[in-house]
Amino acid sequence: MAESANCVVVEGRRGDVTRMAAVMVLATGRADVNKTVRKHLDVRKISFAATETATSLTQMEFGGITPIGLPGDWPILVDRAVADAGLVVVGSGIRGSKIAIDGAALAALPNAEVLGLTLPGGSV
């Protein structure tokens, strides 16, 4: 688990504007979606995207969503612990396989930003 990173899709709204983003945290961590991510995306309401929304917009299978190949206008918010972790295992777009990649390479993806996203204890 310590070598796995989860990619979750969040959906935030402010008025009529909807913002989608990917959030990367270690599987042993818990993303601070309600404060840190919401504030960073400048939205009033935020939640994990519905399964149908996430799979439709990413064209990936639920449980296998990867930050690689997401829509070009989506921010990829990478927790500092992921960026510093060295080799991590992430989804590949399908549930049946995974990708081993350096966390620093995830932080270098287009639209990626490294932030302190993890709350103490628990998983995403």
C-alpha positions in Angstrom: 0.0 0.0 0.0 2.8 2.5 0.8 4.0 2.2 -2.8 0.6 2.8 -4.3 -0.9 6.2 -5.3 -4.6 6.8 -5.9 -5.9 9.1 -8.6 -9.4 10.4 -7.7 -11.5 12.7 -9.8 -13.1 15.7 -8.1 -15.8 18.0 -9.3 -16.1 21.5 -8.0 -18.7 24.2 -8.7 -18.9 28.0 -8.2 -22.2 29.3 -9.7 -22.6 27.9 -13.2 -18.9 27.0 -13.5 -17.9 23.4 -13.0 -14.2 22.5 -12.6 -12.8 19.0 -12.8 -9.5 17.9 -11.4 -7.4 14.8 -10.6 -6.1 14.4 -7.1 -3.1 12.1 -6.4 -2.3 10.9 -2.9 -0.6 7.9 -1.6 -2.9 5.0 -0.9 -2.1 5.3 2.8 -3.1 9.0 2.8 -6.3 10.9 2.8 -6.8 13.9 0.6 -8.0 17.2 2.1 -10.6 17.7 -0.6 -13.0 19.9 1.4 -10.4 22.5 2.4 -7.2 22.4 0.4 -8.4 21.2 -2.9 -11.6 23.2 -2.8 -9.7 26.4 -2.0 -7.0 25.7 -4.7 -9.7 25.2 -7.4 -11.6 28.3 -6.2 -14.9 26.5 -5.9 -17.7 26.8 -3.3 -18.8 23.1 -3.5 -16.6 20.1 -4.2 -17.1 16.4 -4.2 -15.7 13.2 -5.7 -17.1 13.0 -9.2 -19.8 10.4 -9.8 -18.6 7.2 -11.3 -20.4 7.8 -14.6 -19.0 11.3 -14.9 -15.4 10.3 -14.1 -15.5 7.3 -16.5 -17.2 9.3 -19.3 -14.9 12.3 -19.1 -11.7 10.3 -18.8 -12.6 7.4 -21.0 -11.0 5.2 -18.4 -12.4 2.4 -16.1 -13.5 3.3 -12.6 -10.8 2.0 -10.2 -8.1 2.3 -12.9 -8.1 6.0 -13.6 -4.6 7.4 -14.1 -3.4 11.0 -14.3 -1.7 10.1 -17.6 -3.9 11.1 -20.5 -6.5 13.1 -18.7 -8.3 16.0 -20.5 -5.8 18.7 -21.1 -7.6 21.4 -19.2 -7.8 19.4 -15.9 -5.4 20.3 -13.1 -3.5 17.3 -11.7 -3.0 18.0 -8.0 -0.2 15.8 -6.7 0.4 15.5 -3.0 4.0 16.3 -2.0 4.3 12.8 -0.5 3.6 11.3 -4.0 6.1 13.5 -5.7 8.8 12.6 -3.1 7.9 8.9 -2.9 10.2 7.5 -5.7 8.6 4.6 -7.5 4.8 4.4 -7.1 2.1 2.2 -8.6 -0.9 4.0 -10.2 -3.8 3.0 -12.4 -3.3 2.5 -16.1 -6.8 3.4 -17.3 -8.1 -0.1 -16.9 -8.7 -2.1 -13.8 -6.6 -5.1 -14.9 -3.2 -3.4 -15.0 -1.1 -0.8 -13.2 1.8 1.5 -14.1 5.0 1.8 -12.0 6.3 5.3 -12.3 8.5 7.7 -10.3 6.3 10.2 -8.3 8.5 13.0 -9.6 7.4 12.1 -13.2 3.8 12.4 -12.1 4.6 15.9 -10.7 6.1 16.8 -14.1 3.0 16.0 -16.1 1.4 18.9 -18.0 -1.0 20.8 -15.6 0.4 19.0 -12.6 0.9 21.0 -9.4 2.5 19.7 -6.2 0.7 20.6 -3.0 0.4 19.5 0.6 -2.9 17.6 0.2 -2.8 14.8 2.8 -4.8 14.8 6.1 -3.5 12.7 9.0 -4.7 9.1 9.0 -6.9 7.1 6.7 -7.1 6.6 3.0 -8.9 8.5 0.2 
